[in-house]
Amino acid sequence: MLAAVVPSINGKWEVKEVPTPQVNTNQVLLKIHASGICYTDVHITKGGLGVKFPHTIGHEPAGEIVDLGEGVTTRKVGDRVGVPFLQSTCGRCEWCQRGKLFFCPNKIATGINITGSHAEYMVAYADATQLLPNGLSYDQAAPIFCAGYTVYSGLRLADPKPHERIAVVGIGALGHLGIQYSKAAGFETIAVTHSKDKEELAYKLGADSVVSDGEGLLKEGQHDGAGGADVILATSNSYKATADSIKGLRPDGRVVLMGVSTTEPLTISPEILFKRARIIGSTQNDREHLYEALDYVAKGKVKVMTEMFPLEEISNAYDKVANGNVRFKAVIEPKI
């Protein structure tokens, strides 16, 4: 089969012939129909997350099950599925015993310590696979297994209440989905972006208003001093923008960190103390959130904006993602 192989840290991705993987006990073999490139792939290529190279990465897969390993009873050949980041855990550590599987120090994670999805086929643990809703295309499903899951799970973790306002900082791969999920869930939604060319798009995605910074957010919807947002979904990879947005956070507000910067520190103003606000780190928090995130897309309430590439052009796609030249999700389609 063809697979994209990262040869070394900062190495150029290479598409080459490699052996098709074989399933072991409790595993399934997926024929990949779509594989999203996440910005985490850039961090991994630059040496993040401890991946050992050469390696095939990719953790936004959607495809069809074509083979079953021994012991698989909940999946069948022909099932349309995707696979999230977390695949399997040790089952014995404190975090597994507490049911907080994502924190298992011995977890198996898609594209990290098991071969990823930037290939024609990949193996996954059967229990990790998620059935795709009927009618949901592979190219729309794939980005939900990280980008969509991450941003929607962050929204759910913030536990917004009726009548609260949601602000989305950064209108990129995560943010364009954050606006749509917030509106689909019924919340007044404010987009925060410095990019003038994204204002019109933010409105089309469902934003009720668009502001450029924290000061603008503070004034938005203001009456009797009641402007700002109750929840800020910080999807930007600029911590400067995230920190600035806190100026517009309402008392008892929550900032949900889901965008990562590796080039700048996150500096928090003391005003967060006086607002009795909270900063919440968020990843992919509950399998229930993945189900709901996929369901919203299947029902047409959320749409991923994608740029499609054949597997043979994945190196070009990676460069575009790394340089910020994709709006908004690059998705690979193997031709098999």
C-alpha positions in Angstrom: 0.0 0.0 0.0 1.0 3.7 -0.3 1.7 5.6 2.9 3.1 9.0 3.8 6.2 8.4 5.9 7.9 11.1 8.0 11.6 10.0 7.9 12.9 12.0 10.7 12.4 15.1 12.9 11.7 18.0 10.5 12.0 15.6 7.6 10.1 16.0 4.3 7.1 13.7 4.1 7.6 10.9 1.6 4.9 8.8 -0.1 6.2 5.3 -0.6 5.1 1.6 -0.8 5.0 -0.1 2.6 3.5 -3.5 3.6 -0.3 -3.4 4.3 -0.7 -3.8 8.0 -2.2 -7.0 9.5 -4.8 -7.1 12.2 -4.2 -8.5 15.6 -6.7 -9.6 18.3 -9.4 -7.0 18.9 -8.3 -4.9 15.9 -9.9 -4.0 12.6 -8.3 -3.0 9.3 -9.6 0.2 7.7 -9.5 1.2 4.1 -9.0 4.9 4.4 -11.3 7.1 2.4 -10.3 10.4 4.0 -7.6 11.5 6.5 -7.5 15.1 7.8 -4.2 16.9 8.4 -4.2 18.4 11.9 -1.8 21.2 13.0 -0.7 18.7 15.6 0.9 16.9 12.7 3.2 19.9 12.3 4.1 19.7 16.0 4.8 16.0 15.6 7.0 16.5 12.6 9.0 19.1 14.4 9.7 16.6 17.2 6.7 17.0 19.5 4.9 14.2 21.4 7.9 11.9 21.4 7.1 10.1 18.1 9.8 7.7 16.9 10.7 8.2 13.3 10.4 7.0 10.6 6.6 6.9 11.1 3.3 7.3 9.4 1.2 9.8 11.4 -2.4 11.1 11.0 -5.2 11.0 13.6 -8.3 12.2 11.7 -9.3 9.0 9.8 -12.5 8.0 8.2 -12.9 4.8 6.3 -14.4 1.3 5.8 -13.7 -1.8 7.8 -12.3 -4.5 5.4 -10.9 -7.0 7.9 -11.5 -8.1 11.5 -9.1 -9.5 14.0 -9.8 -12.3 16.4 -12.3 -11.4 19.2 -14.0 -8.5 17.4 -17.8 -8.8 17.8 -19.1 -5.2 17.8 -17.9 -4.3 14.3 -18.3 -6.0 10.9 -16.8 -5.8 7.5 -18.3 -2.9 5.6 -18.9 -0.7 8.6 -18.2 3.0 8.0 -16.1 4.3 10.9 -13.6 6.9 12.1 -11.0 6.7 14.8 -10.2 9.3 17.5 -6.8 10.1 19.0 -7.3 7.7 22.0 -7.4 4.0 21.0 -6.5 1.9 24.0 -5.2 2.1 27.6 -3.5 -0.1 30.1 -6.6 -0.5 32.2 -4.6 -0.7 35.4 -3.3 2.7 36.3 -5.0 5.2 38.6 -6.5 7.1 35.7 -7.9 4.1 34.0 -9.4 3.0 37.3 -11.0 6.4 37.7 -12.4 6.2 34.2 -10.2 9.1 33.0 -8.7 7.2 30.1 -7.1 10.1 28.3 -4.6 10.6 31.1 -3.3 7.0 31.0 0.5 7.2 30.7 0.5 4.0 28.7 -2.2 4.8 26.2 -2.1 3.9 22.6 -2.8 7.0 20.5 -3.6 7.2 16.8 -0.5 8.2 14.8 1.7 8.5 17.9 2.6 5.0 19.1 0.5 3.1 16.5 0.6 3.8 12.8 -1.6 6.7 11.7 -4.1 7.4 8.9 -2.1 9.1 6.2 -2.1 5.9 4.2 -4.3 3.7 2.1 -5.0 1.4 5.1 -4.6 1.5 8.8 -5.1 -0.8 11.8 -7.2 0.4 14.8 -8.6 -1.2 18.0 -12.2 -2.1 17.3 -13.5 -0.6 20.5 -11.9 2.8 19.5 -13.8 3.0 16.3 -16.9 5.2 16.0 -19.7 4.3 13.6 -20.4 7.2 11.2 -24.0 8.5 11.0 -25.9 7.5 7.9 -25.4 10.0 5.0 -22.2 11.6 6.5 -19.5 11.7 3.8 -16.0 10.5 4.7 -14.4 13.9 3.9 -16.8 15.7 6.3 -16.4 13.0 9.0 -12.6 12.8 9.1 -11.8 16.3 10.5 -14.4 15.8 13.3 -12.2 13.0 14.8 -9.8 15.7 16.1 -10.7 19.2 15.1 -14.5 18.9 15.6 -14.2 16.6 18.6 -11.8 19.0 20.3 -13.7 22.2 19.9 -17.1 20.7 20.6 -15.8 18.9 23.6 -14.3 22.2 24.9 -17.7 23.8 24.5 -19.4 21.0 26.5 -16.7 21.1 29.2 -17.3 24.8 29.7 -20.9 23.9 30.6 -22.6 27.0 29.2 -26.0 27.9 30.6 -29.0 29.3 28.8 -28.6 33.0 28.0 -24.8 32.9 28.2 -22.7 34.2 25.4 -19.9 32.3 23.7 -16.9 33.9 22.1 -14.6 32.1 19.6 -11.1 33.4 19.4 -9.4 32.5 16.1 -11.4 31.6 13.0 -9.2 28.8 11.6 -9.4 25.0 11.5 -10.9 24.8 15.0 -12.6 28.2 15.2 -14.7 27.9 12.1 -16.2 24.8 13.6 -16.5 26.4 17.1 -18.8 29.2 15.7 -21.0 26.6 14.1 -21.2 24.3 17.1 -22.0 27.2 19.4 -24.9 28.3 17.2 -26.1 24.8 16.6 -26.3 24.4 20.4 -28.4 27.6 20.6 -26.0 30.2 22.0 -25.4 33.8 21.1 -22.0 33.6 19.4 -19.3 36.3 19.0 -16.3 35.8 16.7 -13.0 37.4 17.7 -10.5 37.9 14.9 -8.0 40.5 13.8 -8.4 39.4 10.1 -10.7 41.7 8.3 -11.1 39.2 5.5 -12.6 36.7 7.9 -15.4 39.0 9.2 -17.9 38.2 6.4 -17.1 34.5 6.6 -17.7 34.6 10.4 -21.2 36.0 9.9 -21.9 33.3 7.2 -20.8 30.6 9.7 -23.4 31.9 12.1 -21.7 34.5 14.3 -24.1 37.1 15.7 -21.3 39.6 15.9 -17.6 40.0 15.1 -15.1 41.9 17.1 -11.3 42.4 16.7 -10.0 42.1 20.2 -10.8 41.9 24.0 -11.8 45.5 24.2 -14.3 45.0 21.4 -15.6 41.9 23.1 -16.1 43.7 26.4 -18.3 46.3 24.6 -20.2 43.8 22.6 -23.8 43.5 23.8 -23.1 46.0 26.5 -26.0 47.5 28.4 -25.6 48.6 32.1 -22.1 47.2 32.1 -23.2 43.7 31.0 -21.1 43.3 27.8 -18.6 40.5 27.0 -18.7 36.7 26.9 -19.3 34.1 29.5 -17.3 31.5 27.7 -14.3 32.0 25.5 -13.3 29.2 23.2 -9.6 29.9 22.6 -8.9 28.1 19.4 -6.1 30.4 18.2 -2.5 29.3 18.1 -1.6 32.9 19.2 -1.5 33.1 23.0 -1.3 36.9 22.7 -4.8 36.9 21.1 -6.0 34.5 23.8 -4.7 36.6 26.7 -6.1 39.8 25.1 -9.6 38.3 24.8 -9.8 37.9 28.6 -10.5 41.6 28.8 -13.9 40.7 27.4 -14.6 37.9 29.8 -17.6 38.3 32.1 -17.6 37.6 35.8 -17.5 33.9 36.6 -16.5 33.4 33.0 -14.5 30.5 31.5 -11.6 30.5 29.1 -11.2 27.1 27.4 -7.7 26.5 26.0 -7.7 24.3 23.0 -5.3 26.1 20.6 -1.5 25.5 21.2 1.4 27.9 20.7 4.9 26.6 20.9 6.5 30.0 20.3 5.1 32.3 23.0 4.1 32.1 26.7 0.5 32.6 27.9 0.5 35.7 30.1 -2.6 36.0 32.2 -3.7 39.4 33.7 -4.6 39.6 37.4 -8.1 40.7 36.3 -9.0 37.0 36.0 -8.8 36.9 39.7 -11.2 39.8 40.3 -13.6 38.3 37.8 -13.5 35.0 39.6 -12.9 33.5 36.2 -11.5 30.1 35.3 -9.0 28.9 32.7 -9.8 25.3 31.5 -7.5 23.1 29.6 -9.4 20.9 27.2 -8.7 18.0 24.9 -11.2 15.3 23.8 -13.1 14.9 27.0 -15.9 12.4 26.5 -16.9 9.9 23.9 -20.4 11.3 24.1 -19.1 14.6 22.8 -17.7 12.8 19.7 -21.1 11.3 19.0 -22.8 14.7 19.2 -20.2 16.4 17.2 -20.6 13.9 14.3 -24.4 14.1 14.6 -24.5 17.9 14.1 -22.5 17.5 10.9 -24.6 14.7 9.7 -27.7 16.8 10.2 -26.2 19.7 8.2 -26.0 22.1 11.2 -22.2 22.1 11.0 -20.1 22.0 7.8 -16.3 21.5 7.7 -14.6 23.8 5.1 -12.1 21.5 3.4 -9.4 21.6 0.8 -8.9 18.1 -0.7 -5.6 16.5 -1.8 -4.7 13.1 -3.2 -2.3 11.1 -1.0 0.4 11.6 -3.5 0.4 15.3 -2.8 0.4 15.1 0.9 3.8 16.8 1.2 2.4 19.8 -0.5 -0.7 19.7 1.7 1.5 19.5 4.8 3.5 22.5 3.7 0.3 24.5 3.2 -1.0 23.6 6.7 2.4 24.4 8.3 2.5 27.8 6.6 -1.1 28.6 7.4 -2.2 28.6 3.8 -5.2 26.2 4.1 -8.7 27.4 4.8 -9.6 25.6 6.9 -9.0 21.8 6.9 -6.7 19.9 4.5 -8.1 16.4 3.9 -6.3 13.6 2.1 -8.1 11.1 -0.2 -6.2 7.9 -1.0 -7.1 6.7 -4.5 -7.7 3.0 -4.0 
